[in-house]
Amino acid sequence: MQRIRMIVAAGLVVGIGLAGGCQPWKQKYQTCNADLENLKGLFDGAQGSLAQCEAEKSQLEMANKQLQDEGRKKGGLEEMGGKYDPASGKITVTLANDVLFDSGKVTLKSTSKTQLGRIASIIEEEHANKEVLVIGHTDTDPIKKSGWKDNWQLSTERALAVTRYLIEQGVSAKQIIAGGRGEHHPVGSSKASNRRVEVIVSTR
């Protein structure tokens, strides 16, 4: 009996020893698990902060661009009625065909050359080496008596007439693109307003 008691006592001592030995590992596991949860929380918070920073950066860039546009010195083309588009960075000067040409013609009126000369001077002074688009437009009336094949041809020839004159006045031919869009891009219901040549100058 004494021997049995000794064996039981020894077993209890071993069991207590083993339990005591596992206790530090359990604590370490709990600590590591708590640290992991904390790190997950910090990571989620960092992601949220990053997204907020990106949004704020985008807002600041937009605000800075707006301030630059507001503080931008208006050039001569705008003083001549040109409209500036901050999104594209382009100024569009619209010239009525009735001012530039006689009906069905592509020869510039002498009275229009002063205005075109001024536009050429401003392009040279303020927008040298920047892209310039010269786009002709017509109304929807079909060609009948003028001899042109269609409104595409008429609008293109008129754009070319303006382009050639701008080049004669000193604008570099390398920066100009000329084209016609016929009647396909009206700006309103008025035929007179749709008959036009647009000089579109990039500011960037």
C-alpha positions as CSV (number, residue, x, y, z in Angstrom):
1,M,0.0,0.0,0.0
2,Q,2.8,2.3,0.9
3,R,4.4,1.7,-2.5
4,I,1.1,2.5,-4.3
5,R,0.8,5.7,-2.4
6,M,4.4,6.6,-3.4
7,I,3.6,5.9,-7.1
8,V,0.4,8.0,-7.0
9,A,2.3,10.9,-5.3
10,A,5.0,10.7,-7.9
11,G,2.4,10.8,-10.7
12,L,0.8,13.9,-9.2
13,V,4.2,15.6,-9.0
14,V,4.9,14.8,-12.7
15,G,1.4,15.9,-13.7
16,I,1.8,19.2,-11.9
17,G,5.2,19.7,-13.4
18,L,3.9,19.1,-16.9
19,A,1.0,21.5,-16.4
20,G,3.3,24.1,-15.1
21,G,5.6,23.6,-18.1
22,C,2.7,24.2,-20.6
23,Q,1.5,27.4,-18.9
24,P,4.3,29.7,-20.3
25,W,3.6,28.5,-23.9
26,K,-0.1,29.1,-23.5
27,Q,0.6,32.6,-22.3
28,K,3.0,33.2,-25.2
29,Y,0.3,32.0,-27.7
30,Q,-2.3,34.3,-26.1
31,T,0.2,37.2,-26.3
32,C,1.1,36.5,-29.9
33,N,-2.6,36.3,-30.8
34,A,-3.3,39.6,-29.1
35,D,-0.4,41.2,-31.0
36,L,-1.7,39.8,-34.3
37,E,-5.1,41.3,-33.7
38,N,-3.5,44.6,-32.8
39,L,-1.4,44.5,-36.0
40,K,-4.6,43.7,-38.1
41,G,-6.2,46.7,-36.5
42,L,-3.2,48.9,-37.3
43,F,-3.1,47.6,-40.9
44,D,-6.8,48.3,-41.4
45,G,-6.3,51.8,-39.9
46,A,-3.3,52.4,-42.2
47,Q,-5.3,51.4,-45.2
48,G,-8.1,53.8,-44.3
49,S,-5.6,56.6,-43.7
50,L,-4.0,55.9,-47.1
51,A,-7.4,56.0,-48.9
52,Q,-8.2,59.3,-47.1
53,C,-4.8,60.7,-48.1
54,E,-5.3,59.8,-51.7
55,A,-8.7,61.4,-51.7
56,E,-7.3,64.6,-50.1
57,K,-4.4,64.6,-52.6
58,S,-6.8,64.5,-55.5
59,Q,-8.9,67.3,-54.0
60,L,-5.7,69.4,-53.4
61,E,-4.6,68.8,-57.0
62,M,-8.0,69.9,-58.3
63,A,-8.0,73.0,-56.1
64,N,-4.5,73.9,-57.2
65,K,-5.5,73.5,-60.8
66,Q,-8.5,75.7,-60.2
67,L,-6.4,78.3,-58.5
68,Q,-3.9,78.3,-61.4
69,D,-6.7,78.7,-63.9
70,E,-8.2,81.5,-61.9
71,G,-4.9,83.2,-61.5
72,R,-3.9,82.6,-65.1
73,K,-3.4,85.8,-67.1
74,K,-6.0,86.1,-69.8
75,G,-4.4,86.3,-73.1
76,G,-5.2,88.3,-76.2
77,L,-7.3,85.6,-77.7
78,E,-9.8,85.7,-74.8
79,E,-9.9,89.5,-75.1
80,M,-10.9,88.9,-78.7
81,G,-13.8,86.8,-77.6
82,G,-12.0,83.4,-77.4
83,K,-13.4,80.9,-74.8
84,Y,-11.0,79.1,-72.5
85,D,-11.7,75.5,-71.5
86,P,-9.7,74.7,-68.4
87,A,-10.3,71.0,-68.7
88,S,-8.7,70.7,-72.1
89,G,-6.4,73.8,-71.8
90,K,-7.6,75.2,-75.1
91,I,-8.9,78.6,-76.3
92,T,-11.4,78.6,-79.1
93,V,-12.0,81.7,-81.2
94,T,-15.1,81.4,-83.3
95,L,-15.2,83.3,-86.6
96,A,-18.5,83.6,-88.4
97,N,-18.4,82.5,-92.1
98,D,-20.4,85.6,-93.0
99,V,-17.6,87.7,-91.8
100,L,-14.9,85.7,-93.5
101,F,-16.5,84.7,-96.8
102,D,-19.2,85.5,-99.3
103,S,-21.8,82.8,-99.7
104,G,-20.4,79.7,-101.2
105,K,-16.9,81.2,-101.6
106,V,-13.6,80.3,-100.0
107,T,-11.8,83.6,-100.7
108,L,-11.3,85.6,-97.6
109,K,-13.0,89.0,-97.5
110,S,-10.5,91.9,-97.1
111,T,-12.4,93.1,-94.1
112,S,-11.7,89.9,-92.2
113,K,-7.9,90.0,-92.7
114,T,-7.3,92.6,-89.9
115,Q,-8.9,90.3,-87.4
116,L,-7.0,87.2,-88.7
117,G,-3.8,89.2,-88.6
118,R,-4.4,90.0,-85.0
119,I,-5.0,86.4,-84.2
120,A,-1.8,85.4,-85.9
121,S,0.2,88.0,-84.0
122,I,-1.2,86.7,-80.6
123,I,-0.5,83.1,-81.6
124,E,3.1,84.0,-82.4
125,E,3.6,86.1,-79.2
126,E,1.7,83.9,-76.7
127,H,1.4,80.4,-78.1
128,A,4.5,79.8,-80.2
129,N,5.0,76.1,-80.9
130,K,1.6,75.2,-79.4
131,E,-0.9,73.2,-81.5
132,V,-3.4,75.2,-83.4
133,L,-6.5,73.6,-85.0
134,V,-8.4,75.4,-87.7
135,I,-11.8,73.7,-88.2
136,G,-14.4,74.7,-90.8
137,H,-18.2,74.2,-90.3
138,T,-21.2,74.7,-92.5
139,D,-25.0,74.7,-92.0
140,T,-27.2,71.8,-93.2
141,D,-28.1,73.3,-96.6
142,P,-26.9,71.1,-99.4
143,I,-24.6,72.4,-102.0
144,K,-26.5,73.5,-105.1
145,K,-24.8,76.3,-107.1
146,S,-21.3,76.9,-105.7
147,G,-19.7,74.0,-107.4
148,W,-18.4,72.2,-104.3
149,K,-19.0,68.5,-104.1
150,D,-20.5,68.8,-100.6
151,N,-20.4,70.6,-97.3
152,W,-17.3,68.6,-96.2
153,Q,-15.3,70.1,-99.1
154,L,-16.6,73.6,-98.5
155,S,-15.9,73.5,-94.8
156,T,-12.4,72.1,-95.4
157,E,-11.5,74.7,-98.1
158,R,-12.6,77.5,-95.8
159,A,-10.4,76.1,-93.0
160,L,-7.5,75.9,-95.4
161,A,-8.1,79.6,-96.5
162,V,-7.8,80.7,-92.9
163,T,-4.9,78.4,-92.3
164,R,-2.9,79.7,-95.2
165,Y,-3.5,83.3,-94.2
166,L,-2.4,82.7,-90.6
167,I,0.8,81.1,-92.0
168,E,1.3,84.1,-94.3
169,Q,1.1,86.3,-91.2
170,G,3.9,84.4,-89.5
171,V,2.3,81.4,-87.7
172,S,4.5,78.3,-88.1
173,A,3.0,75.8,-90.5
174,K,4.3,73.0,-88.2
175,Q,1.9,73.9,-85.4
176,I,-1.3,74.1,-87.5
177,I,-3.8,71.4,-88.3
178,A,-6.6,72.2,-90.7
179,G,-9.8,70.3,-91.3
180,G,-13.5,70.5,-92.1
181,R,-16.5,69.0,-90.3
182,G,-19.2,69.9,-92.7
183,E,-22.7,70.3,-91.1
184,H,-22.1,67.6,-88.5
185,H,-21.2,69.7,-85.4
186,P,-23.8,72.4,-85.1
187,V,-23.7,74.7,-82.1
188,G,-27.4,75.7,-82.2
189,S,-30.5,75.9,-84.2
190,S,-29.4,79.0,-86.1
191,K,-27.8,78.3,-89.5
192,A,-25.8,81.5,-89.3
193,S,-24.2,80.5,-86.1
194,N,-23.4,77.0,-87.4
195,R,-21.5,78.5,-90.4
196,R,-18.2,79.2,-88.8
197,V,-14.5,78.6,-88.7
198,E,-13.0,77.8,-85.3
199,V,-9.4,78.5,-84.4
200,I,-8.5,76.3,-81.4
201,V,-5.2,77.1,-79.7
202,S,-3.6,74.8,-77.0
203,T,-2.2,76.6,-74.0
204,R,-0.3,73.6,-72.6
